[in-house]
Amino acid sequence: MRYILLLFFIAACNSGEKSGLVWEEDFNGETLDASKWSYQLGDGCPELCGWGNNEPQIYTTNNHELRDGKLYITVRKEDSIYTSTRITTKDKFEFKYGRVEARAKIPTGKGVWPAFWMLGANIDEVGWPLSGEIDILEYVGKEPGIIFTSLHTQDSHGNTIHTRKTKIDGIEEGFHVYVADWSPEKIEFFVDGKSVYTFSPGERSQEVWPFDQPFYLLLNVAVGGNFGGPEIDDSIFPQQFVVDYIRVYKP
């Protein structure tokens, strides 16, 4: 009887978790699902050359593959050109509040800059940083063992002042789960279930808290730039950012 009750309890818990799921990407197909993702290509020009951070890489449709239920973004140095992939759910999936998580394995080496992040859906109307930005995972190879969780706002002039650098032993090894739990009151970030940073300002103006509107998701690996650093170790390439899944749960 106890065994039956235990099975019932586990099933109920799993059912409850699934019922809260509003969007997921398990990368089980052979190609990216065009109903979920769009590519952002090139060097950002003419609107945002260097993607706003003096990044040298060019984004293509050829630097990724889906294999064994995972997305592999491969960063290459080809002659004098760095190539990578950047994808977004803009205009295809946007959400307001909830828990978003990704299980991923980061690339390593001086110059790589993988990111799992979000932008305000009103960016075309109000511009950045008034639209807001939520950086759930950023890693730069020049600072081994460190994960960045950050927010960009108009109040901070887009600068990374609302941020936390977290030292995590073994973060470069294997897969880890990166989470942002977003509510009307706060945004709390987790790595492997451990809370690493919470943003909950007292003021709620659009300049300080632009996080009361829908946001969309982005995945990419940049190279160098203002954040990745001017020094790039060309000997590390190719490098891969491997994403197992992304899930969004309602609040």
C-alpha positions as CSV (number, residue, x, y, z in Angstrom):
1,M,0.0,0.0,0.0
2,R,2.8,2.4,0.9
3,Y,4.5,1.6,-2.4
4,I,1.3,2.4,-4.4
5,L,0.9,5.7,-2.5
6,L,4.5,6.6,-3.2
7,L,4.0,6.0,-7.0
8,F,0.8,8.0,-6.9
9,F,2.7,10.9,-5.2
10,I,5.5,10.8,-7.7
11,A,3.1,10.8,-10.6
12,A,1.2,13.7,-9.2
13,C,4.3,15.7,-8.7
14,N,5.5,15.1,-12.3
15,S,2.0,15.9,-13.6
16,G,2.1,19.1,-11.7
17,E,5.4,20.1,-13.2
18,K,4.3,19.4,-16.7
19,S,1.1,21.3,-16.2
20,G,3.1,24.4,-15.4
21,L,5.2,24.1,-18.6
22,V,4.2,26.7,-21.1
23,W,7.1,26.3,-23.7
24,E,9.9,23.9,-24.2
25,E,12.7,23.1,-26.7
26,D,14.3,19.7,-26.5
27,F,16.1,19.9,-29.8
28,N,14.9,16.5,-30.8
29,G,14.5,17.2,-34.5
30,E,17.1,17.2,-37.3
31,T,16.9,20.9,-37.8
32,L,15.9,23.9,-35.8
33,D,12.1,24.4,-35.4
34,A,11.3,27.4,-37.6
35,S,8.1,28.0,-35.7
36,K,10.2,28.6,-32.5
37,W,13.5,30.1,-33.7
38,S,14.8,32.7,-36.1
39,Y,18.5,33.4,-37.0
40,Q,20.2,36.6,-36.5
41,L,23.0,36.7,-39.2
42,G,26.1,38.6,-40.1
43,D,28.1,41.2,-38.2
44,G,25.1,43.3,-37.1
45,C,25.7,46.0,-39.7
46,P,24.4,48.4,-40.6
47,E,22.1,48.8,-37.6
48,L,24.4,47.4,-34.9
49,C,27.9,46.8,-36.2
50,G,29.8,44.4,-34.0
51,W,26.5,43.6,-32.3
52,G,27.0,46.6,-30.1
53,N,30.1,45.2,-28.3
54,N,32.8,45.4,-31.0
55,E,32.5,41.6,-31.5
56,P,34.4,40.3,-34.6
57,Q,32.4,37.2,-35.2
58,I,29.9,36.6,-38.1
59,Y,26.8,34.7,-37.4
60,T,25.7,32.1,-40.0
61,T,23.2,29.3,-40.5
62,N,26.0,26.8,-40.8
63,N,27.6,26.8,-37.3
64,H,25.2,24.6,-35.5
65,E,23.6,21.1,-35.6
66,L,21.0,19.1,-33.8
67,R,22.3,15.7,-32.6
68,D,21.2,13.2,-30.0
69,G,18.5,15.7,-28.7
70,K,21.0,18.5,-28.2
71,L,21.9,21.8,-30.0
72,Y,25.6,22.2,-30.8
73,I,26.7,25.7,-31.6
74,T,30.2,25.5,-33.0
75,V,32.5,28.5,-33.0
76,R,35.2,28.4,-35.7
77,K,38.2,30.4,-36.9
78,E,38.2,30.2,-40.6
79,D,41.1,32.0,-42.2
80,S,40.8,35.4,-40.5
81,I,37.1,35.1,-39.8
82,Y,35.3,33.9,-36.6
83,T,31.9,32.3,-37.3
84,S,29.2,31.3,-34.9
85,T,25.4,31.0,-34.4
86,R,22.8,33.3,-32.8
87,I,19.2,32.4,-32.6
88,T,16.1,34.1,-31.1
89,T,12.4,33.5,-30.3
90,K,11.6,37.1,-31.2
91,D,8.1,37.4,-32.6
92,K,7.6,33.6,-32.2
93,F,7.6,33.1,-28.4
94,E,7.5,35.8,-25.7
95,F,6.4,35.6,-22.1
96,K,5.9,37.7,-19.0
97,Y,6.9,36.2,-15.7
98,G,7.8,32.6,-15.0
99,R,10.7,30.3,-14.5
100,V,13.0,29.8,-17.5
101,E,15.8,27.2,-17.4
102,A,18.4,25.7,-19.7
103,R,20.7,22.7,-19.3
104,A,23.9,23.4,-21.1
105,K,27.6,22.8,-21.4
106,I,29.7,25.9,-22.0
107,P,32.7,26.3,-24.4
108,T,36.0,27.3,-22.9
109,G,39.2,29.3,-23.7
110,K,40.2,32.9,-23.9
111,G,37.9,34.7,-26.3
112,V,34.7,32.7,-26.1
113,W,31.5,34.3,-24.8
114,P,28.5,32.0,-24.7
115,A,25.1,33.4,-23.5
116,F,21.6,32.4,-22.7
117,W,19.6,35.6,-22.3
118,M,16.4,37.6,-22.9
119,L,15.4,41.0,-24.3
120,G,12.2,43.0,-23.8
121,A,9.7,42.5,-26.7
122,N,9.3,46.3,-27.0
123,I,12.9,46.8,-28.1
124,D,12.0,48.0,-31.6
125,E,9.7,50.7,-30.1
126,V,11.7,52.0,-27.2
127,G,15.3,50.8,-28.0
128,W,17.9,49.3,-25.7
129,P,18.5,49.5,-22.8
130,L,15.0,50.9,-22.0
131,S,13.6,47.6,-23.2
132,G,15.6,45.7,-20.5
133,E,17.8,42.7,-20.8
134,I,18.0,39.6,-18.6
135,D,21.3,37.6,-18.8
136,I,20.6,34.2,-17.3
137,L,24.0,32.7,-18.3
138,E,27.1,34.5,-19.5
139,Y,30.6,33.1,-19.4
140,V,33.9,34.6,-20.7
141,G,36.9,32.3,-21.2
142,K,39.2,35.0,-19.9
143,E,37.8,34.5,-16.4
144,P,37.7,30.7,-15.9
145,G,35.3,29.3,-13.3
146,I,33.1,32.3,-13.2
147,I,29.4,32.6,-14.2
148,F,27.8,36.0,-14.8
149,T,24.1,36.7,-14.1
150,S,23.1,40.3,-15.0
151,L,20.4,42.8,-15.9
152,H,20.6,45.8,-18.1
153,T,18.3,48.8,-17.6
154,Q,18.0,52.4,-18.7
155,D,18.7,53.5,-15.1
156,S,22.1,51.8,-15.4
157,H,22.7,53.3,-18.9
158,G,23.0,49.7,-20.1
159,N,26.1,49.1,-18.1
160,T,26.5,45.9,-16.1
161,I,26.0,47.2,-12.6
162,H,23.1,44.9,-11.7
163,T,25.2,41.8,-11.8
164,R,26.8,39.0,-9.9
165,K,30.0,37.0,-10.6
166,T,29.8,33.6,-9.1
167,K,32.8,31.3,-8.7
168,I,31.7,27.7,-9.4
169,D,34.2,24.8,-9.2
170,G,33.9,22.6,-12.2
171,I,31.5,24.8,-14.1
172,E,33.4,24.1,-17.3
173,E,32.9,20.4,-16.9
174,G,29.8,18.7,-18.1
175,F,26.2,20.1,-18.1
176,H,24.7,22.5,-15.6
177,V,21.3,24.0,-15.2
178,Y,20.8,27.8,-15.4
179,V,17.6,29.4,-14.2
180,A,15.9,32.7,-13.9
181,D,12.8,32.8,-11.7
182,W,11.0,36.0,-12.7
183,S,8.0,37.5,-10.9
184,P,6.5,41.0,-10.5
185,E,8.5,41.5,-7.4
186,K,12.0,40.1,-8.3
187,I,14.2,38.2,-10.6
188,E,16.3,35.4,-8.9
189,F,19.0,33.5,-10.7
190,F,20.1,29.9,-9.9
191,V,22.9,27.6,-11.0
192,D,22.3,23.9,-10.4
193,G,19.6,24.8,-7.9
194,K,21.7,27.2,-5.9
195,S,20.5,30.9,-5.7
196,V,23.3,33.1,-7.0
197,Y,21.7,36.6,-7.4
198,T,18.4,38.4,-6.7
199,F,17.3,41.7,-8.2
200,S,14.4,43.4,-6.4
201,P,14.7,47.2,-6.5
202,G,12.4,49.4,-4.5
203,E,11.6,51.7,-7.4
204,R,9.5,50.4,-10.2
205,S,9.8,52.9,-12.9
206,Q,10.4,51.7,-16.5
207,E,14.0,53.0,-16.2
208,V,14.7,50.9,-13.2
209,W,12.3,47.9,-13.7
210,P,11.5,47.3,-17.3
211,F,10.6,43.7,-16.4
212,D,6.8,44.0,-16.4
213,Q,6.4,43.2,-20.1
214,P,7.0,40.2,-22.3
215,F,10.5,39.1,-23.1
216,Y,11.9,36.7,-25.7
217,L,14.9,34.3,-25.6
218,L,18.3,34.3,-27.3
219,L,21.2,31.8,-27.6
220,N,24.6,32.6,-29.0
221,V,28.3,32.4,-28.7
222,A,30.2,35.7,-29.3
223,V,33.9,36.0,-29.6
224,G,36.0,38.7,-27.9
225,G,34.5,42.1,-27.9
226,N,34.1,44.5,-25.0
227,F,33.1,41.8,-22.6
228,G,34.9,38.7,-24.0
229,G,38.1,40.7,-24.1
230,P,40.5,41.9,-26.8
231,E,42.8,38.8,-26.4
232,I,41.6,35.8,-28.3
233,D,43.4,32.5,-28.2
234,D,43.0,31.2,-31.8
235,S,44.4,27.8,-30.8
236,I,41.2,26.9,-28.8
237,F,38.9,26.7,-31.9
238,P,36.6,25.1,-32.7
239,Q,34.6,25.3,-29.5
240,Q,31.1,24.1,-28.8
241,F,28.2,25.5,-26.7
242,V,25.9,22.5,-26.2
243,V,22.3,23.0,-25.1
244,D,20.3,20.0,-23.9
245,Y,16.9,21.8,-23.4
246,I,15.2,25.0,-22.6
247,R,11.9,25.1,-20.6
248,V,9.6,27.9,-19.5
249,Y,7.1,27.4,-16.6
250,K,4.3,29.7,-15.7
251,P,4.7,31.7,-12.4
